[in-house]
Amino acid sequence: MRGSAGDRPGVAGSPLLGARNLATLAAHARGIADLFGTPQDIEWAIAERKVWILQARPMTALPEPGRELGRIDRLQGAILAEYLPVRPYPMDVTTQLGRGPAAMMRDITRAFGIAGAFTDYLREEDGVVVELVAPRARPTLRALATPRS
C-alpha cells in the first residue's frame, strides 16, 4: 500500500523523516537519556532503511533556567501570546514585533502611566533578537491621573 506524499520523506511538502523512523529515534533518545540519567546530544544516521546511533554525549548547550514570573509578567506574556500564536523566527521578532505591536503597546502603557512595559524586552545579538526578556513594568505618578471607568 502506498502512502500519501505526507508519509514519504523527500517528497515536496512532506516531512524529511517518516513516522516510523521518527518513532524509532524518539525511542532511542528516551532509552539513551534513561541510560545516562540526563538528556543527551545524539548523532544518528539512516542507512539501508535502518536508524543507527553514532554517538551520544551530555548536552552542553541547554538554555539557562528562566526566572520566576510575577503576576504582571504573566499578564504581559498573555498579551504577547495573543499577538504571537505561533513561535516566530528571530528575524520576524526583530523586524515586526519590536517595531509594530510591541511599540504600540509601549506607547499605550506609557500614556496610562506605566513605565517599563514593552521596553528593553528583546535581547539582540548581531541585530537579531535571540531572547525575550520580561520587562519590569511599574506604575508612575501619571497612573494616578488616568481616567477610571
N, CA, C and O of each residue as an XYZ file, in Angstrom:
596
protein
N       0.842     -1.175      0.000
C       0.000      0.000      0.000
C       0.888      1.239      0.000
O       1.832      1.327      0.785
N       0.595      2.175     -0.859
C       1.384      3.395     -0.949
C       0.787      4.453     -0.045
O      -0.434      4.578      0.058
N       1.659      5.222      0.619
C       1.198      6.300      1.487
C       1.040      7.584      0.706
O       1.406      7.660     -0.467
N       0.504      8.575      1.349
C       0.363      9.890      0.716
C       1.729     10.568      0.689
O       2.689     10.084      1.288
N       1.800     11.698     -0.015
C       3.065     12.437     -0.082
C       3.543     12.816      1.310
O       4.749     12.877      1.549
N       2.607     13.076      2.247
C       2.975     13.437      3.604
C       3.645     12.308      4.364
O       4.278     12.541      5.393
N       3.510     11.077      3.863
C       4.122      9.918      4.516
C       5.460      9.542      3.898
O       6.157      8.677      4.429
N       5.836     10.174      2.783
C       7.055      9.777      2.085
C       8.124     10.839      2.227
O       7.994     11.924      1.661
N       9.182     10.549      2.976
C      10.264     11.524      3.116
C      10.852     11.882      1.760
O      10.968     11.033      0.876
N      11.220     13.142      1.606
C      11.864     13.580      0.377
C      10.900     14.093     -0.668
O      11.331     14.758     -1.610
N       9.610     13.812     -0.544
C       8.627     14.327     -1.484
C       8.288     15.747     -1.059
O       8.086     16.011      0.126
N       8.226     16.658     -2.018
C       7.968     18.072     -1.695
C       6.762     18.214     -0.783
O       5.708     17.627     -1.029
N       6.928     19.004      0.278
C       5.843     19.251      1.214
C       5.674     18.175      2.267
O       4.768     18.264      3.096
N       6.514     17.172      2.255
C       6.394     16.104      3.257
C       7.531     16.220      4.259
O       8.537     16.873      3.983
N       7.380     15.590      5.428
C       8.460     15.640      6.421
C       9.705     14.923      5.911
O       9.615     14.021      5.078
N      10.855     15.325      6.411
C      12.095     14.678      5.997
C      12.235     13.277      6.582
O      12.869     12.411      5.980
N      11.642     13.053      7.757
C      11.676     11.720      8.363
C      10.279     11.129      8.322
O       9.294     11.818      8.588
N      10.201      9.848      7.984
C       8.920      9.174      8.038
C       8.519      8.906      9.483
O       9.351      8.975     10.388
N       7.259      8.605      9.691
C       6.741      8.370     11.043
C       7.477      7.225     11.734
O       7.757      7.309     12.930
N       7.790      6.170     11.011
C       8.469      5.013     11.614
C       9.865      5.396     12.114
O      10.226      5.079     13.247
N      10.653      6.079     11.270
C      11.998      6.476     11.690
C      11.950      7.487     12.835
O      12.774      7.440     13.748
N      10.988      8.394     12.780
C      10.850      9.374     13.849
C      10.521      8.693     15.173
O      11.082      9.044     16.212
N       9.621      7.726     15.137
C       9.278      6.978     16.355
C      10.480      6.191     16.860
O      10.698      6.106     18.068
N      11.257      5.621     15.960
C      12.456      4.867     16.357
C      13.473      5.795     17.013
O      14.053      5.449     18.042
N      13.694      6.970     16.428
C      14.635      7.929     17.010
C      14.170      8.395     18.384
O      14.978      8.516     19.304
N      12.879      8.657     18.529
C      12.354      9.090     19.823
C      12.550      8.004     20.872
O      12.917      8.298     22.010
N      12.311      6.768     20.499
C      12.503      5.655     21.442
C      13.974      5.524     21.828
O      14.289      5.303     22.998
N      14.876      5.660     20.856
C      16.315      5.609     21.161
C      16.698      6.764     22.085
O      17.453      6.567     23.037
N      16.187      7.962     21.814
C      16.522      9.133     22.642
C      16.075      8.907     24.085
O      16.825      9.194     25.019
N      14.868      8.399     24.271
C      14.390      8.128     25.639
C      15.259      7.070     26.316
O      15.621      7.214     27.484
N      15.585      6.026     25.595
C      16.416      4.961     26.169
C      17.812      5.446     26.535
O      18.339      5.083     27.587
N      18.407      6.252     25.686
C      19.755      6.771     25.949
C      19.720      7.738     27.131
O      20.615      7.710     27.976
N      18.699      8.594     27.202
C      18.567      9.518     28.340
C      18.383      8.732     29.633
O      18.965      9.088     30.658
N      17.583      7.671     29.600
C      17.398      6.831     30.797
C      18.707      6.164     31.197
O      19.029      6.084     32.382
N      19.459      5.688     30.216
C      20.727      5.013     30.492
C      21.722      5.945     31.179
O      22.387      5.548     32.136
N      21.826      7.186     30.692
C      22.806      8.123     31.242
C      22.238      9.018     32.340
O      22.995      9.699     33.032
N      20.928      9.026     32.506
C      20.316      9.803     33.575
C      20.022     11.252     33.242
O      19.462     11.964     34.075
N      20.376     11.709     32.061
C      20.078     13.081     31.604
C      19.889     13.051     30.092
O      20.335     12.114     29.430
N      19.229     14.071     29.542
C      19.108     14.143     28.076
C      20.495     14.198     27.435
O      21.425     14.780     27.992
N      20.619     13.592     26.273
C      21.900     13.528     25.578
C      21.799     14.169     24.198
O      20.735     14.180     23.579
N      22.922     14.702     23.732
C      23.055     15.171     22.361
C      23.404     13.934     21.541
O      24.451     13.323     21.757
N      22.550     13.565     20.618
C      22.702     12.297     19.909
C      22.969     12.550     18.436
O      22.270     13.332     17.792
N      23.985     11.881     17.911
C      24.226     11.898     16.472
C      23.714     10.581     15.920
O      23.957      9.518     16.492
N      23.006     10.660     14.809
C      22.407      9.471     14.241
C      22.452      9.542     12.716
O      22.701     10.597     12.133
N      22.208      8.405     12.095
C      22.159      8.339     10.640
C      21.140      7.272     10.250
O      20.790      6.401     11.047
N      20.681      7.361      9.023
C      19.811      6.329      8.479
C      20.520      5.766      7.262
O      20.849      6.492      6.324
N      20.747      4.473      7.292
C      21.389      3.779      6.170
C      20.676      2.455      5.975
O      20.332      1.765      6.935
N      20.466      2.121      4.730
C      19.786      0.874      4.388
C      18.466      0.733      5.145
O      18.119     -0.346      5.627
N      17.741      1.847      5.237
C      16.419      1.914      5.882
C      16.442      1.579      7.369
O      15.422      1.196      7.941
N      17.599      1.724      7.988
C      17.720      1.435      9.411
C      18.330      2.651     10.117
O      19.211      3.318      9.575
N      17.848      2.928     11.333
C      18.363      4.033     12.135
C      19.584      3.547     12.901
O      19.536      2.504     13.553
N      20.676      4.298     12.825
C      21.913      3.968     13.529
C      22.259      5.107     14.476
O      22.240      6.272     14.076
N      22.571      4.787     15.717
C      23.053      5.774     16.671
C      24.569      5.806     16.542
O      25.224      4.781     16.727
N      25.131      6.958     16.228
C      26.568      7.085     16.022
C      27.299      7.517     17.287
O      28.414      7.068     17.553
N      26.665      8.392     18.064
C      27.346      8.936     19.229
C      26.317      9.606     20.141
O      25.313     10.151     19.681
N      26.590      9.552     21.429
C      25.764     10.276     22.400
C      26.700     10.906     23.417
O      27.668     10.287     23.859
N      26.397     12.147     23.781
C      27.215     12.838     24.778
C      26.308     13.792     25.549
O      25.230     14.140     25.066
N      26.726     14.220     26.738
C      25.888     15.143     27.513
C      25.617     16.419     26.740
O      26.477     16.911     26.009
N      24.426     16.944     26.906
C      24.075     18.198     26.246
C      24.820     19.335     26.929
O      24.842     19.430     28.157
N      25.429     20.196     26.121
C      26.196     21.309     26.681
C      25.580     22.654     26.345
O      26.015     23.675     26.877
N      24.583     22.682     25.481
C      24.010     23.954     25.047
C      22.575     24.129     25.533
O      21.736     24.681     24.820
N      22.299     23.663     26.737
C      20.958     23.832     27.281
C      20.731     25.285     27.662
O      21.652     25.945     28.143
N      19.518     25.799     27.455
C      19.255     27.184     27.854
C      19.292     27.333     29.368
O      19.033     26.386     30.110
N      19.620     28.539     29.805
C      19.637     28.806     31.239
C      18.210     28.763     31.768
O      17.276     29.136     31.059
N      18.033     28.313     33.003
C      16.673     28.285     33.547
C      16.101     29.697     33.620
O      16.817     30.657     33.904
N      14.818     29.806     33.364
C      14.154     31.104     33.397
C      13.919     31.552     34.828
O      14.022     30.764     35.768
N      13.601     32.831     34.977
C      13.322     33.349     36.309
C      11.847     33.158     36.622
O      11.038     32.917     35.726
N      11.506     33.266     37.894
C      10.118     33.171     38.316
C       9.348     34.378     37.778
O       9.834     35.507     37.845
N       8.171     34.142     37.255
C       7.373     35.226     36.710
C       6.335     35.688     37.720
O       5.670     34.872     38.359
N       6.203     36.987     37.857
C       5.186     37.558     38.732
C       3.873     37.742     37.982
O       3.764     37.382     36.810
N       2.892     38.295     38.654
C       1.562     38.476     38.072
C       1.610     39.362     36.830
O       0.984     39.043     35.819
N       2.344     40.464     36.896
C       2.425     41.378     35.752
C       3.180     40.718     34.599
O       2.801     40.885     33.440
N       4.256     39.962     34.906
C       4.989     39.252     33.864
C       4.068     38.287     33.118
O       4.099     38.209     31.890
N       3.244     37.549     33.878
C       2.330     36.584     33.250
C       1.282     37.299     32.404
O       0.897     36.805     31.344
N       0.813     38.472     32.873
C      -0.161     39.250     32.105
C       0.465     39.727     30.795
O      -0.148     39.614     29.733
N       1.675     40.255     30.872
C       2.351     40.689     29.648
C       2.568     39.510     28.707
O       2.410     39.643     27.494
N       2.930     38.357     29.264
C       3.121     37.159     28.444
C       1.838     36.759     27.739
O       1.864     36.373     26.570
N       0.705     36.849     28.446
C      -0.583     36.503     27.841
C      -0.914     37.460     26.700
O      -1.428     37.042     25.662
N      -0.620     38.740     26.894
C      -0.876     39.729     25.834
C       0.002     39.429     24.626
O      -0.479     39.438     23.493
N       1.287     39.164     24.858
C       2.185     38.846     23.745
C       1.761     37.563     23.042
O       1.884     37.461     21.821
N       1.261     36.581     23.797
C       0.839     35.315     23.195
C      -0.338     35.526     22.241
O      -0.484     34.791     21.264
N      -1.177     36.527     22.522
C      -2.269     36.827     21.599
C      -1.737     37.397     20.290
O      -2.283     37.127     19.220
N      -0.675     38.182     20.379
C      -0.065     38.731     19.166
C       0.717     37.671     18.404
O       0.828     37.733     17.179
N       1.257     36.703     19.126
C       2.120     35.694     18.523
C       1.601     34.291     18.855
O       2.145     33.636     19.744
N       0.564     33.817     18.160
C       0.019     32.493     18.492
C       0.968     31.345     18.149
O       0.821     30.252     18.696
N       1.932     31.564     17.260
C       2.960     30.565     16.959
C       4.318     31.226     17.163
O       4.459     32.440     17.012
N       5.306     30.420     17.504
C       6.639     30.977     17.770
C       7.227     31.553     16.485
O       7.354     30.846     15.486
N       7.589     32.843     16.511
C       8.135     33.468     15.302
C       9.621     33.174     15.145
O      10.294     32.758     16.089
N      10.112     33.396     13.945
C      11.539     33.307     13.702
C      12.205     34.540     14.311
O      11.557     35.579     14.435
N      13.482     34.454     14.695
C      14.154     35.617     15.293
C      14.065     36.877     14.428
O      13.876     37.971     14.959
N      14.197     36.742     13.123
C      14.147     37.919     12.256
C      12.752     38.544     12.273
O      12.620     39.765     12.178
N      11.705     37.713     12.392
C      10.347     38.255     12.484
C      10.189     39.094     13.744
O       9.575     40.160     13.714
N      10.745     38.611     14.851
C      10.646     39.347     16.108
C      11.416     40.655     15.994
O      10.947     41.701     16.443
N      12.581     40.593     15.400
C      13.433     41.772     15.273
C      12.748     42.856     14.456
O      12.776     44.028     14.831
N      12.141     42.479     13.356
C      11.593     43.492     12.453
C      10.126     43.815     12.725
O       9.749     44.986     12.740
N       9.293     42.795     12.940
C       7.858     43.031     13.016
C       7.385     43.329     14.426
O       6.722     44.342     14.649
N       7.707     42.477     15.375
C       7.166     42.630     16.722
C       7.705     43.883     17.409
O       6.932     44.682     17.938
N       9.012     44.056     17.402
C       9.615     45.165     18.130
C       9.215     46.527     17.615
O       9.168     47.484     18.388
N       8.926     46.641     16.333
C       8.590     47.943     15.756
C       7.101     48.061     15.435
O       6.652     49.102     14.956
N       6.336     47.004     15.696
C       4.906     47.003     15.406
C       4.080     46.953     16.674
O       3.992     47.946     17.396
N       3.465     45.796     16.959
C       2.546     45.703     18.100
C       3.181     46.069     19.438
O       2.541     46.726     20.259
N       4.410     45.661     19.672
C       5.027     45.966     20.972
C       5.301     47.452     21.115
O       5.163     47.996     22.210
N       5.684     48.118     20.044
C       5.893     49.569     20.113
C       4.573     50.270     20.399
O       4.533     51.240     21.157
N       3.493     49.782     19.795
C       2.179     50.359     20.059
C       1.797     50.164     21.526
O       1.321     51.096     22.174
N       2.004     48.953     22.050
C       1.660     48.678     23.445
C       2.532     49.504     24.397
O       2.055     49.939     25.445
N       3.791     49.720     24.048
C       4.677     50.548     24.876
C       4.124     51.966     24.964
O       4.098     52.561     26.042
N       3.677     52.513     23.817
C       3.127     53.865     23.800
C       1.822     53.940     24.589
O       1.584     54.914     25.303
N       0.988     52.929     24.465
C      -0.289     52.926     25.189
C      -0.053     52.840     26.692
O      -0.636     53.613     27.453
N       0.792     51.914     27.129
C       1.025     51.772     28.571
C       1.692     53.018     29.139
O       1.397     53.421     30.264
N       2.586     53.628     28.371
C       3.229     54.866     28.828
C       2.179     55.973     28.997
O       2.249     56.749     29.951
N       1.209     56.049     28.080
C       0.159     57.061     28.167
C      -0.711     56.858     29.408
O      -1.277     57.817     29.932
N      -0.817     55.625     29.875
C      -1.608     55.342     31.067
C      -0.759     55.346     32.340
O      -1.231     54.951     33.405
N       0.492     55.793     32.226
C       1.322     55.955     33.415
C       2.047     54.708     33.872
O       2.358     54.574     35.056
N       2.325     53.789     32.954
C       3.091     52.580     33.307
C       4.410     52.641     32.555
O       4.435     52.615     31.325
N       5.492     52.721     33.294
C       6.826     52.806     32.697
C       7.449     51.416     32.616
O       7.207     50.573     33.480
N       8.234     51.181     31.601
C       8.997     49.941     31.501
C       8.293     48.811     30.779
O       8.923     47.794     30.490
N       7.001     48.950     30.475
C       6.294     47.885     29.756
C       6.738     47.893     28.294
O       6.753     48.943     27.651
N       7.090     46.746     27.783
C       7.489     46.585     26.381
C       8.710     47.445     26.045
O       8.845     47.942     24.927
N       9.594     47.612     27.030
C      10.828     48.362     26.837
C      11.997     47.453     27.197
O      11.976     46.803     28.242
N      12.996     47.402     26.360
C      14.199     46.591     26.598
C      13.851     45.136     26.893
O      14.459     44.519     27.768
N      12.901     44.597     26.189
C      12.485     43.218     26.420
C      13.011     42.264     25.348
O      12.832     41.051     25.457
N      13.657     42.802     24.318
C      14.223     41.975     23.268
C      15.745     42.061     23.330
O      16.321     43.125     23.099
N      16.399     40.933     23.643
C      17.876     40.909     23.675
C      18.352     40.517     22.287
O      17.958     39.484     21.745
N      19.200     41.353     21.727
C      19.681     41.132     20.366
C      21.152     40.752     20.353
O      21.934     41.169     21.208
N      21.500     39.954     19.364
C      22.896     39.647     19.054
C      23.059     39.856     17.560
O      22.318     39.274     16.768
N      23.996     40.661     17.175
C      24.246     40.970     15.767
C      22.990     41.445     15.053
O      22.767     41.102     13.892
N      22.164     42.238     15.745
C      20.984     42.814     15.136
C      19.787     41.887     15.010
O      18.785     42.254     14.395
N      19.875     40.684     15.586
C      18.767     39.734     15.523
C      18.361     39.367     16.943
O      19.214     39.078     17.782
N      17.052     39.379     17.212
C      16.549     39.039     18.540
C      16.824     37.570     18.841
O      16.505     36.694     18.037
N      17.415     37.307     20.003
C      17.705     35.940     20.414
C      16.999     35.551     21.706
O      16.983     34.378     22.082
N      16.408     36.548     22.395
C      15.749     36.230     23.659
C      14.706     37.288     23.985
O      14.898     38.480     23.744
N      13.592     36.811     24.543
C      12.559     37.699     25.056
C      12.771     37.797     26.555
O      12.717     36.787     27.257
N      13.012     39.006     27.054
C      13.265     39.244     28.471
C      12.069     40.001     29.032
O      11.774     41.115     28.599
N      11.389     39.406     29.982
C      10.212     40.070     30.552
C      10.641     41.346     31.262
O      11.464     41.302     32.176
N      10.085     42.490     30.845
C      10.455     43.754     31.485
C       9.763     43.905     32.835
O       8.793     43.209     33.136
N      10.267     44.803     33.618
C       9.688     45.108     34.928
C       8.867     46.390     34.799
O       9.388     47.489     34.987
N       7.585     46.243     34.480
C       6.708     47.408     34.370
C       6.403     47.938     35.765
O       6.292     47.171     36.721
N       6.268     49.266     35.874
C       5.981     49.870     37.178
C       5.117     51.110     36.977
O       5.328     51.880     36.040
N       4.147     51.295     37.861
C       3.290     52.481     37.757
C       4.090     53.742     38.055
O       5.022     53.720     38.858
N       3.723     54.833     37.406
C       4.316     56.143     37.674
C       3.227     57.037     38.257
O       2.071     56.627     38.354
N       3.589     58.245     38.641
C       2.598     59.184     39.183
C       1.507     59.491     38.166
O       0.371     59.781     38.543
N       1.835     59.432     36.903
C       0.841     59.689     35.859
C      -0.309     58.690     35.953
O      -1.435     59.020     35.580
N      -0.054     57.484     36.439
C      -1.114     56.479     36.556
C      -2.242     56.961     37.456
O      -3.391     56.560     37.270
N      -1.933     57.817     38.434
C      -2.973     58.354     39.316
C      -3.949     59.251     38.571
O      -5.106     59.378     38.972
N      -3.492     59.875     37.489
C      -4.353     60.778     36.714
C      -5.112     60.065     35.610
O      -5.896     60.694     34.899
N      -4.899     58.776     35.454
C      -5.568     58.024     34.404
C      -7.058     57.886     34.713
O      -7.421     57.480     35.816
N      -7.925     58.220     33.751
C      -9.369     58.098     34.000
C      -9.757     56.655     34.310
O      -9.217     55.717     33.724
N     -10.671     56.496     35.208
C     -11.173     55.167     35.565
C     -12.598     55.054     35.067
O     -13.326     56.047     35.053
N     -13.002     53.894     34.668
C     -14.381     53.729     34.206
C     -15.279     53.248     35.325
O     -16.476     53.053     35.116
